[in-house]
Amino acid sequence: MDNLSATSRSFPFQTMFIEVFSIVLAVSPALFVNEWREDRSNQARAEAALQNIENEIRSNLELLNVIHVNNLMAVRIMNGEEVEEGHQAGQFIPGIQIQETAWSAFNSTGVLAYVDYETVLKLSNAYAMQRVLKQTSSQLTQASMSVAAFATALGSEIDPNDSHRHFADIIALIVTVEEALLDSCEEVLTYLDSRQS
């Protein structure tokens, strides 16, 4: 009788253990498949984000090439150097127009976690240099506007040559940063192309 009551008492625990084990066994593959599907979806989102960044860098590079050629000619003219025939330079163009929308979206949507560290580091370095260019260019623009506003308030004319001399150092810095950013963008695009191969 004692044997029978001990068996009947242990039976519900065995049954409960088997039921729990069966549930875990049934649910685990579904969770694994769901996690795998979600991971693939996040990887696809990360690749799409990288493609957008690559397109943005290509677009910025095209614009920056035009700006840089113009600015080199403008600096030569400011310095009194002769420029080759056929090359025209207008005013110095600060590189404020370059974009970082795709990079901002990449950082704010969480896909960053699905991209390898080396890629994120290379992109981050290029965009950090781009921010330096934009900030320096913005400072030049603000300073130029302040000088123009002050001259207008005084009712005097601004001599462009004199103005350029005042900003020669910051203009030289901008041209140097443009060159470094051009190299950095080319390097990043080469890296992204090799990554896809």
C-alpha positions in Angstrom: 0.0 0.0 0.0 2.8 2.4 0.8 4.4 1.6 -2.5 1.3 2.4 -4.4 0.7 5.7 -2.6 4.4 6.7 -3.3 3.9 5.9 -7.0 0.7 7.8 -7.3 2.3 10.9 -5.6 5.3 10.9 -7.9 3.1 10.4 -11.0 1.8 14.0 -11.3 5.3 15.3 -11.1 6.5 13.1 -13.9 3.5 14.0 -16.0 4.0 17.7 -15.4 7.7 17.4 -16.2 6.9 15.6 -19.5 4.3 18.2 -20.4 6.7 21.1 -19.7 9.5 19.4 -21.6 7.1 18.8 -24.5 6.0 22.5 -24.6 9.7 23.7 -24.4 10.6 21.2 -27.2 7.7 22.4 -29.4 8.2 26.2 -28.8 12.1 26.3 -29.1 12.2 25.7 -32.8 9.5 28.3 -33.4 11.5 30.8 -31.3 14.7 29.9 -33.1 13.0 30.3 -36.6 11.5 33.6 -35.5 14.9 34.9 -34.2 16.6 33.7 -37.4 14.0 35.5 -39.6 14.3 38.7 -37.5 18.1 38.6 -37.7 17.9 38.2 -41.5 15.5 41.1 -41.7 17.8 43.3 -39.7 20.8 42.2 -41.8 18.8 43.2 -44.9 17.9 46.6 -43.4 21.6 47.1 -42.5 22.7 46.4 -46.1 20.0 48.7 -47.5 21.3 51.4 -45.1 24.9 50.9 -46.2 23.8 51.2 -49.8 22.1 54.5 -49.0 25.3 55.7 -47.3 27.3 54.7 -50.3 25.0 56.6 -52.6 25.2 59.6 -50.3 29.0 59.5 -50.2 29.2 59.2 -54.0 26.9 62.2 -54.4 28.9 64.2 -51.8 32.1 63.2 -53.6 30.8 64.5 -57.0 29.8 67.8 -55.4 33.0 68.1 -53.4 35.1 67.6 -56.5 33.4 70.5 -58.3 33.7 72.7 -55.2 37.3 71.8 -54.6 38.4 72.6 -58.1 36.6 75.9 -58.0 38.1 76.7 -54.6 41.7 75.8 -55.7 41.3 78.3 -58.6 39.8 80.9 -56.3 42.7 80.6 -53.8 45.2 80.9 -56.7 43.5 84.1 -57.9 43.4 85.4 -54.3 47.1 84.8 -54.0 47.7 86.7 -57.3 48.8 83.5 -59.2 47.9 83.0 -62.8 45.5 80.3 -63.6 45.4 78.2 -66.8 43.3 79.4 -69.7 39.9 77.9 -69.8 39.7 77.5 -66.0 37.3 79.9 -64.4 36.9 80.4 -60.8 34.1 82.2 -59.1 33.8 83.0 -55.5 35.2 80.7 -52.9 32.4 78.1 -52.1 32.3 76.8 -48.6 31.2 73.1 -48.5 28.1 73.5 -46.5 25.9 71.6 -49.0 27.3 68.1 -48.4 24.8 65.7 -46.9 24.7 63.3 -44.0 21.1 62.3 -44.0 21.7 58.6 -44.7 24.4 58.5 -42.0 22.1 60.1 -39.4 19.3 57.6 -40.3 21.9 54.7 -40.0 22.8 55.9 -36.5 19.3 56.5 -35.3 17.5 53.3 -36.5 19.5 50.6 -34.7 20.9 48.9 -37.8 24.3 49.9 -36.7 24.4 46.8 -34.5 24.2 44.6 -37.6 27.3 46.1 -39.3 30.9 45.0 -38.5 33.1 47.3 -36.5 35.6 48.1 -39.2 32.9 49.3 -41.6 31.3 51.5 -38.9 34.8 52.9 -38.0 35.7 53.8 -41.6 32.3 55.5 -42.1 32.5 57.3 -38.8 35.9 58.7 -39.7 34.8 60.0 -43.1 31.6 61.6 -41.7 33.6 63.1 -38.8 35.9 64.8 -41.3 32.9 65.9 -43.3 31.5 67.6 -40.1 34.8 69.4 -39.6 34.5 70.8 -43.2 30.9 71.8 -42.7 31.6 73.5 -39.3 34.7 75.3 -40.6 32.8 76.4 -43.8 29.9 77.6 -41.7 32.2 79.7 -39.5 33.7 81.3 -42.7 30.2 82.0 -44.0 29.1 83.6 -40.6 32.3 85.7 -40.4 31.9 86.9 -44.0 28.3 87.8 -43.3 29.3 89.6 -40.1 31.9 91.7 -42.0 29.4 92.5 -44.7 26.7 93.5 -42.2 29.2 95.7 -40.3 30.3 97.4 -43.5 26.7 98.0 -44.5 26.0 99.5 -41.1 28.9 101.8 -41.5 28.0 102.6 -45.1 31.3 101.5 -46.5 32.3 99.3 -49.4 34.0 95.9 -48.9 37.2 95.4 -50.8 37.0 91.7 -51.8 40.8 91.4 -51.8 41.0 92.8 -48.3 38.2 90.5 -47.2 40.1 87.4 -48.6 43.2 88.4 -46.8 41.4 88.5 -43.5 40.1 85.0 -44.1 43.1 83.5 -45.8 44.0 81.1 -43.0 40.5 79.7 -42.6 40.2 79.4 -46.4 43.5 77.5 -46.6 42.2 75.2 -43.8 39.0 74.5 -45.7 40.9 73.6 -48.9 43.1 71.2 -46.9 40.1 69.6 -45.2 38.5 69.3 -48.6 41.5 67.4 -49.9 41.6 65.1 -46.9 37.8 64.5 -47.2 38.1 63.7 -50.9 40.7 61.1 -50.1 38.7 59.7 -47.3 35.5 59.4 -49.4 37.4 57.6 -52.2 38.9 55.2 -49.6 35.5 54.5 -48.0 33.9 53.8 -51.4 36.8 51.5 -52.4 36.3 49.7 -49.1 32.5 49.4 -49.5 33.0 48.1 -53.1 35.5 45.4 -51.9 33.1 44.5 -49.1 30.4 43.6 -51.5 32.6 41.4 -53.7 
